[in-house]
Amino acid sequence: QDVMREYALPATDAGVASGLMGQALTAAYSGKCWVYDLDDHQDPDATKFDESLLHCLLHGLGYESNSDELWKKLELTIRWKRQDVMERVLERTWVKGEKKKRAIQKALHLAMTLDRVECVHLLFECGADPEELYHYPSKQVAAQDRHANPSLDGVV
């Protein structure tokens, strides 16, 4: 009931309220969801909401076992302009060799298309090959990117 008063939650049957709080706490401690304090803007070292949301999405994708799954994670980090998170994804990935290179090349193309300079630099450090861009199906990817991001109209 102290929690109900502290957060100015509506007065309801105490049994129902405590049951809901118990369910929320059970979910929070299950490791299957993340709890983020939106009122924690006072602490300059606090994790930002967008970063927490991105980590939640990446976590939801699970461990990548092939280049397509790695690509999905790299795509999210590029679109969110988070090369720091991309670096961690690339360091921790289980995908190796040609599969990893394939995902990195695809990510390089997207990063260049979206003008994410920091991501491009990181991808070059991780083995992206600019020579392979000539062989990449750019019109198909550009069309997909325009569909996913209308602000890219006119980019080919």
C-alpha positions as a Markdown table, in Angstrom:
| # | Residue | x | y | z |
|---|---|---|---|---|
| 1 | Gln | 0.0 | 0.0 | 0.0 |
| 2 | Asp | 3.0 | 2.3 | 0.5 |
| 3 | Val | 3.8 | 1.9 | -3.2 |
| 4 | Met | 0.2 | 2.7 | -4.1 |
| 5 | Arg | 0.4 | 6.0 | -2.1 |
| 6 | Glu | 4.0 | 6.9 | -3.3 |
| 7 | Tyr | 3.0 | 6.6 | -7.0 |
| 8 | Ala | -0.5 | 8.1 | -6.5 |
| 9 | Leu | -2.2 | 5.0 | -7.9 |
| 10 | Pro | -5.9 | 4.8 | -7.7 |
| 11 | Ala | -7.4 | 3.4 | -4.5 |
| 12 | Thr | -8.7 | -0.1 | -5.3 |
| 13 | Asp | -9.3 | -3.3 | -3.5 |
| 14 | Ala | -6.1 | -3.9 | -1.6 |
| 15 | Gly | -6.1 | -7.6 | -2.6 |
| 16 | Val | -6.3 | -6.7 | -6.3 |
| 17 | Ala | -3.6 | -4.0 | -6.1 |
| 18 | Ser | -1.2 | -6.2 | -4.2 |
| 19 | Gly | -1.9 | -9.0 | -6.7 |
| 20 | Leu | -1.0 | -6.7 | -9.6 |
| 21 | Met | 2.1 | -5.5 | -7.9 |
| 22 | Gly | 3.1 | -9.1 | -7.2 |
| 23 | Gln | 2.7 | -10.0 | -10.9 |
| 24 | Ala | 4.7 | -6.9 | -11.9 |
| 25 | Leu | 7.5 | -7.8 | -9.6 |
| 26 | Thr | 7.4 | -11.4 | -10.7 |
| 27 | Ala | 7.8 | -10.3 | -14.3 |
| 28 | Ala | 10.5 | -7.8 | -13.5 |
| 29 | Tyr | 12.6 | -10.5 | -11.7 |
| 30 | Ser | 12.0 | -13.2 | -14.4 |
| 31 | Gly | 14.8 | -11.9 | -16.6 |
| 32 | Lys | 12.4 | -11.8 | -19.5 |
| 33 | Cys | 11.6 | -8.1 | -19.3 |
| 34 | Trp | 13.4 | -4.9 | -18.4 |
| 35 | Val | 12.3 | -2.2 | -16.0 |
| 36 | Tyr | 13.3 | 1.3 | -16.8 |
| 37 | Asp | 12.7 | 4.2 | -14.4 |
| 38 | Leu | 11.5 | 7.1 | -16.7 |
| 39 | Asp | 11.9 | 9.5 | -13.8 |
| 40 | Asp | 15.6 | 8.9 | -13.5 |
| 41 | His | 16.5 | 11.9 | -15.6 |
| 42 | Gln | 18.2 | 13.5 | -12.5 |
| 43 | Asp | 21.1 | 11.1 | -12.6 |
| 44 | Pro | 23.6 | 12.0 | -15.4 |
| 45 | Asp | 25.1 | 8.4 | -15.3 |
| 46 | Ala | 21.7 | 6.8 | -15.7 |
| 47 | Thr | 21.1 | 4.7 | -18.8 |
| 48 | Lys | 19.1 | 6.6 | -21.4 |
| 49 | Phe | 15.6 | 5.3 | -22.4 |
| 50 | Asp | 16.5 | 4.9 | -26.1 |
| 51 | Glu | 19.6 | 2.9 | -25.2 |
| 52 | Ser | 17.5 | 0.7 | -22.9 |
| 53 | Leu | 14.9 | 0.1 | -25.5 |
| 54 | Leu | 17.6 | -0.8 | -28.1 |
| 55 | His | 19.2 | -3.3 | -25.7 |
| 56 | Cys | 15.8 | -4.8 | -25.1 |
| 57 | Leu | 15.2 | -5.3 | -28.8 |
| 58 | Leu | 18.7 | -6.7 | -29.3 |
| 59 | His | 18.2 | -9.0 | -26.3 |
| 60 | Gly | 14.8 | -10.1 | -27.7 |
| 61 | Leu | 16.5 | -11.2 | -30.9 |
| 62 | Gly | 18.6 | -13.7 | -28.9 |
| 63 | Tyr | 22.0 | -15.1 | -29.8 |
| 64 | Glu | 22.8 | -14.9 | -33.4 |
| 65 | Ser | 23.7 | -18.2 | -35.0 |
| 66 | Asn | 24.0 | -17.1 | -38.7 |
| 67 | Ser | 24.7 | -14.0 | -40.8 |
| 68 | Asp | 21.0 | -13.0 | -41.1 |
| 69 | Glu | 20.5 | -12.9 | -37.4 |
| 70 | Leu | 23.7 | -10.9 | -36.9 |
| 71 | Trp | 22.6 | -8.6 | -39.8 |
| 72 | Lys | 19.3 | -7.8 | -37.9 |
| 73 | Lys | 21.3 | -6.7 | -34.9 |
| 74 | Leu | 23.7 | -4.6 | -36.9 |
| 75 | Glu | 20.8 | -3.0 | -38.8 |
| 76 | Leu | 19.2 | -1.9 | -35.6 |
| 77 | Thr | 22.3 | -0.4 | -34.2 |
| 78 | Ile | 23.0 | 1.5 | -37.5 |
| 79 | Arg | 19.4 | 2.8 | -37.8 |
| 80 | Trp | 19.6 | 3.9 | -34.1 |
| 81 | Lys | 23.0 | 5.6 | -34.7 |
| 82 | Arg | 24.6 | 3.6 | -32.0 |
| 83 | Gln | 28.0 | 2.5 | -33.1 |
| 84 | Asp | 29.0 | 1.9 | -29.5 |
| 85 | Val | 26.4 | -0.8 | -29.2 |
| 86 | Met | 27.3 | -2.1 | -32.7 |
| 87 | Glu | 30.9 | -2.5 | -31.4 |
| 88 | Arg | 29.7 | -4.7 | -28.5 |
| 89 | Val | 27.5 | -6.8 | -30.8 |
| 90 | Leu | 30.5 | -7.4 | -33.1 |
| 91 | Glu | 32.8 | -8.3 | -30.2 |
| 92 | Arg | 30.3 | -10.7 | -28.6 |
| 93 | Thr | 28.9 | -12.4 | -31.7 |
| 94 | Trp | 29.1 | -16.1 | -32.2 |
| 95 | Val | 29.1 | -15.8 | -35.9 |
| 96 | Lys | 32.5 | -16.1 | -37.4 |
| 97 | Gly | 34.3 | -16.3 | -40.8 |
| 98 | Glu | 32.5 | -15.8 | -44.0 |
| 99 | Lys | 29.1 | -15.6 | -42.3 |
| 100 | Lys | 30.3 | -12.7 | -40.2 |
| 101 | Lys | 31.9 | -11.0 | -43.2 |
| 102 | Arg | 28.7 | -11.3 | -45.1 |
| 103 | Ala | 26.7 | -9.5 | -42.4 |
| 104 | Ile | 29.4 | -6.8 | -42.0 |
| 105 | Gln | 29.4 | -6.2 | -45.8 |
| 106 | Lys | 25.6 | -5.8 | -45.8 |
| 107 | Ala | 25.8 | -3.5 | -42.7 |
| 108 | Leu | 28.5 | -1.4 | -44.5 |
| 109 | His | 26.2 | -0.8 | -47.4 |
| 110 | Leu | 23.4 | 0.3 | -45.1 |
| 111 | Ala | 25.7 | 2.5 | -43.0 |
| 112 | Met | 26.9 | 4.2 | -46.2 |
| 113 | Thr | 23.4 | 4.6 | -47.6 |
| 114 | Leu | 22.3 | 6.2 | -44.3 |
| 115 | Asp | 25.4 | 8.3 | -44.0 |
| 116 | Arg | 26.4 | 6.8 | -40.6 |
| 117 | Val | 30.1 | 7.7 | -40.8 |
| 118 | Glu | 31.0 | 6.4 | -37.3 |
| 119 | Cys | 29.4 | 3.0 | -38.2 |
| 120 | Val | 31.3 | 2.9 | -41.5 |
| 121 | His | 34.6 | 3.5 | -39.7 |
| 122 | Leu | 33.8 | 0.7 | -37.2 |
| 123 | Leu | 32.8 | -1.7 | -39.9 |
| 124 | Phe | 36.1 | -1.0 | -41.8 |
| 125 | Glu | 38.0 | -1.8 | -38.6 |
| 126 | Cys | 36.1 | -5.0 | -38.3 |
| 127 | Gly | 37.1 | -6.2 | -41.8 |
| 128 | Ala | 34.5 | -4.7 | -44.2 |
| 129 | Asp | 35.9 | -4.5 | -47.7 |
| 130 | Pro | 35.0 | -1.5 | -49.8 |
| 131 | Glu | 35.9 | -3.4 | -53.0 |
| 132 | Glu | 33.0 | -5.7 | -52.4 |
| 133 | Leu | 30.5 | -2.8 | -52.6 |
| 134 | Tyr | 30.8 | -2.9 | -56.4 |
| 135 | His | 29.2 | -6.4 | -56.3 |
| 136 | Tyr | 26.4 | -5.5 | -53.9 |
| 137 | Pro | 22.8 | -5.4 | -55.2 |
| 138 | Ser | 22.4 | -1.7 | -54.3 |
| 139 | Lys | 19.2 | -0.9 | -56.1 |
| 140 | Gln | 17.3 | -3.7 | -54.3 |
| 141 | Val | 18.7 | -2.6 | -50.9 |
| 142 | Ala | 18.1 | 1.1 | -51.6 |
| 143 | Ala | 14.4 | 0.3 | -52.5 |
| 144 | Gln | 14.0 | -1.7 | -49.2 |
| 145 | Asp | 15.6 | 1.2 | -47.3 |
| 146 | Arg | 13.3 | 3.8 | -48.9 |
| 147 | His | 10.3 | 1.6 | -48.0 |
| 148 | Ala | 11.5 | 1.3 | -44.4 |
| 149 | Asn | 12.7 | 5.0 | -44.2 |
| 150 | Pro | 10.7 | 7.4 | -46.5 |
| 151 | Ser | 13.2 | 10.1 | -45.9 |
| 152 | Leu | 15.6 | 8.3 | -48.2 |
| 153 | Asp | 13.4 | 9.0 | -51.3 |
| 154 | Gly | 15.7 | 9.9 | -54.2 |
| 155 | Val | 18.7 | 7.9 | -52.8 |
| 156 | Val | 19.8 | 5.1 | -55.1 |
